[in-house]
Amino acid sequence: MADARLALASLFVSILMLSMAHPFFACPTRCESEIKMQMYLHQVVSGPTHNQEVVFKSTPTIEFGRTVAFDYTLLDAPTPDAKIIGRAKGTHVQADQVNAGDFSHFSMIFQQGRFTGSTFQVMGMTPPNGVWAIVGGTNELAMAQGIIQFAIVKGTPNVESYRELNITAFIPTVSIATGSFVQYFDI
């Protein structure tokens, strides 16, 4: 009987020690914070203030393969005088042979507020309205996962547009370097 109690006590102490050493065991529910943001992506296709450039042009009859590099501004409102929150830097590649469908992959680099210097890594198809995947992040947004729902809310075709971005992301609350818990706050 004493051996059974000793074995049970040893098992309990082992589980307790393991739960303190490994975040998986220490967190009975989701160990992440949800972040919601809204902002506007300003795309200027042509003109003196354009913020994209065709770096590879395909044949005149099809656009398939056309590649565009961009450095779009992220704003707090869909107006030219809005505050710049950050930048979206990356490329679009015309990857659809049937429809006009660009595949986009880019970094959203925040320049203002709590997330200054942090990034989201984003990818997905870019119709006028749709959803991109957040597949990672850095600094305070490290290992982010989520989605960005977007829709053009203002613009002139082939000149410029403003896309409203509604972001929902989940950020782990465990520090990768130390295994310790980090407190995140809602925006």
C-alpha positions as CSV (number, residue, x, y, z in Angstrom):
1,M,0.0,0.0,0.0
2,A,2.9,2.4,0.9
3,D,4.5,1.6,-2.5
4,A,1.3,2.5,-4.3
5,R,1.0,5.8,-2.5
6,L,4.7,6.6,-3.2
7,A,4.2,5.8,-6.9
8,L,1.1,8.0,-7.0
9,A,2.9,10.8,-5.2
10,S,5.9,10.5,-7.6
11,L,3.6,10.6,-10.6
12,F,1.8,13.7,-9.3
13,V,5.1,15.5,-8.6
14,S,6.4,14.5,-12.0
15,I,3.3,15.9,-13.8
16,L,3.5,19.1,-11.7
17,M,7.1,19.6,-12.6
18,L,6.4,18.9,-16.2
19,S,3.6,21.4,-16.3
20,M,5.8,24.1,-14.8
21,A,8.6,23.4,-17.3
22,H,6.6,23.1,-20.5
23,P,4.0,25.7,-21.6
24,F,1.8,23.1,-23.3
25,F,1.0,21.5,-20.0
26,A,0.7,24.8,-18.1
27,C,-2.0,26.2,-20.3
28,P,-5.3,24.3,-20.1
29,T,-7.0,26.6,-22.8
30,R,-5.7,28.5,-25.8
31,C,-2.6,30.4,-24.9
32,E,-3.0,33.2,-27.4
33,S,-4.4,36.7,-27.6
34,E,-6.8,37.8,-30.3
35,I,-6.0,41.1,-32.0
36,K,-8.5,43.0,-34.2
37,M,-7.5,45.9,-36.3
38,Q,-9.0,48.0,-39.1
39,M,-7.0,50.1,-41.5
40,Y,-6.8,51.1,-45.2
41,L,-4.3,50.0,-47.8
42,H,-3.6,52.8,-50.4
43,Q,-2.6,51.5,-53.8
44,V,-1.5,54.0,-56.5
45,V,-1.2,52.2,-59.8
46,S,-0.1,55.1,-62.0
47,G,0.8,58.8,-61.9
48,P,3.6,60.7,-60.2
49,T,3.0,59.2,-56.8
50,H,2.6,55.6,-57.9
51,N,3.6,53.0,-55.3
52,Q,3.9,50.0,-57.5
53,E,6.1,49.0,-60.5
54,V,5.8,46.3,-63.1
55,V,9.1,44.3,-62.9
56,F,8.1,41.6,-65.4
57,K,5.6,42.1,-68.2
58,S,4.3,39.1,-70.1
59,T,3.2,39.0,-73.7
60,P,0.7,41.7,-74.8
61,T,-2.1,39.1,-75.4
62,I,-2.1,37.6,-71.9
63,E,-1.2,39.0,-68.5
64,F,-0.2,35.6,-67.0
65,G,3.1,35.9,-65.3
66,R,3.1,39.7,-65.0
67,T,5.0,40.6,-61.7
68,V,4.5,43.8,-59.8
69,A,6.6,45.1,-56.8
70,F,4.8,47.4,-54.4
71,D,5.3,49.6,-51.3
72,Y,1.7,50.6,-50.3
73,T,0.8,52.8,-47.4
74,L,-1.4,51.6,-44.6
75,L,-3.6,54.4,-43.3
76,D,-6.1,55.0,-40.5
77,A,-8.7,56.4,-43.0
78,P,-9.4,56.1,-46.7
79,T,-8.2,59.7,-47.5
80,P,-5.0,61.2,-48.9
81,D,-4.3,63.1,-45.7
82,A,-4.8,60.1,-43.4
83,K,-2.2,59.1,-40.8
84,I,0.3,56.5,-42.0
85,I,0.2,53.5,-39.7
86,G,2.7,51.4,-41.7
87,R,3.6,50.0,-45.1
88,A,2.7,46.8,-47.1
89,K,5.8,45.7,-49.1
90,G,5.9,42.8,-51.5
91,T,4.8,41.5,-54.9
92,H,1.8,40.5,-57.0
93,V,2.1,37.8,-59.6
94,Q,-0.6,37.3,-62.2
95,A,-1.1,33.6,-61.4
96,D,-4.5,32.8,-63.0
97,Q,-4.7,31.9,-66.7
98,V,-8.5,32.3,-66.9
99,N,-9.3,35.3,-64.7
100,A,-7.4,38.4,-63.7
101,G,-6.1,37.0,-60.4
102,D,-3.0,38.2,-58.7
103,F,-1.3,36.1,-56.1
104,S,0.1,38.5,-53.4
105,H,2.7,37.9,-50.8
106,F,3.9,40.8,-48.6
107,S,5.0,42.1,-45.2
108,M,2.9,44.6,-43.3
109,I,5.4,46.7,-41.4
110,F,3.9,48.8,-38.6
111,Q,5.4,52.3,-38.0
112,Q,3.0,53.7,-35.4
113,G,1.6,52.8,-32.0
114,R,2.1,49.7,-29.9
115,F,3.2,47.4,-32.8
116,T,5.9,49.8,-34.2
117,G,8.6,47.6,-35.8
118,S,6.4,44.5,-35.8
119,T,5.2,42.8,-38.9
120,F,2.5,40.5,-40.3
121,Q,3.5,38.1,-43.1
122,V,0.5,37.9,-45.6
123,M,-0.4,36.0,-48.7
124,G,-3.3,35.1,-50.9
125,M,-5.2,35.9,-54.1
126,T,-6.2,39.6,-54.6
127,P,-9.6,40.1,-56.2
128,P,-11.3,43.4,-55.5
129,N,-12.9,41.9,-52.4
130,G,-11.6,38.8,-50.6
131,V,-9.5,37.3,-47.8
132,W,-5.7,37.0,-47.3
133,A,-4.0,34.7,-44.8
134,I,-1.7,35.9,-42.1
135,V,1.0,33.2,-42.0
136,G,3.4,34.7,-39.5
137,G,4.8,37.8,-37.9
138,T,7.7,39.3,-36.0
139,N,8.5,41.1,-32.8
140,E,5.2,41.6,-30.8
141,L,3.3,39.8,-33.6
142,A,5.7,36.8,-33.7
143,M,4.1,33.6,-35.0
144,A,0.8,35.4,-35.8
145,Q,-1.9,33.5,-37.6
146,G,-5.2,34.9,-38.9
147,I,-7.0,36.5,-41.8
148,I,-7.4,39.9,-43.4
149,Q,-10.8,40.5,-45.0
150,F,-10.5,43.3,-47.6
151,A,-12.8,45.3,-49.9
152,I,-12.2,48.3,-52.1
153,V,-14.1,51.2,-50.6
154,K,-12.9,54.0,-52.7
155,G,-10.9,54.6,-55.9
156,T,-10.6,55.0,-59.6
157,P,-9.9,51.9,-61.7
158,N,-6.2,51.6,-62.9
159,V,-5.3,54.8,-61.1
160,E,-5.6,54.3,-57.3
161,S,-7.7,52.5,-54.7
162,Y,-8.3,52.3,-51.0
163,R,-9.0,48.8,-49.5
164,E,-10.5,48.5,-46.1
165,L,-8.6,45.8,-44.2
166,N,-10.4,44.1,-41.3
167,I,-7.7,42.0,-39.5
168,T,-8.3,39.2,-37.0
169,A,-5.0,37.6,-35.8
170,F,-4.0,35.3,-33.0
171,I,-0.7,35.8,-31.3
172,P,0.9,33.1,-29.0
173,T,1.4,34.4,-25.4
174,V,4.4,32.2,-24.8
175,S,7.9,33.6,-25.4
176,I,9.8,31.3,-27.7
177,A,13.2,32.3,-26.3
178,T,12.4,31.7,-22.6
179,G,9.2,29.6,-22.5
180,S,7.8,32.2,-20.2
181,F,4.4,33.7,-20.5
182,V,4.1,37.2,-21.9
183,Q,1.1,39.5,-21.2
184,Y,-0.6,40.9,-24.3
185,F,-3.3,43.6,-24.2
186,D,-6.1,44.4,-26.5
187,I,-5.6,47.2,-29.0
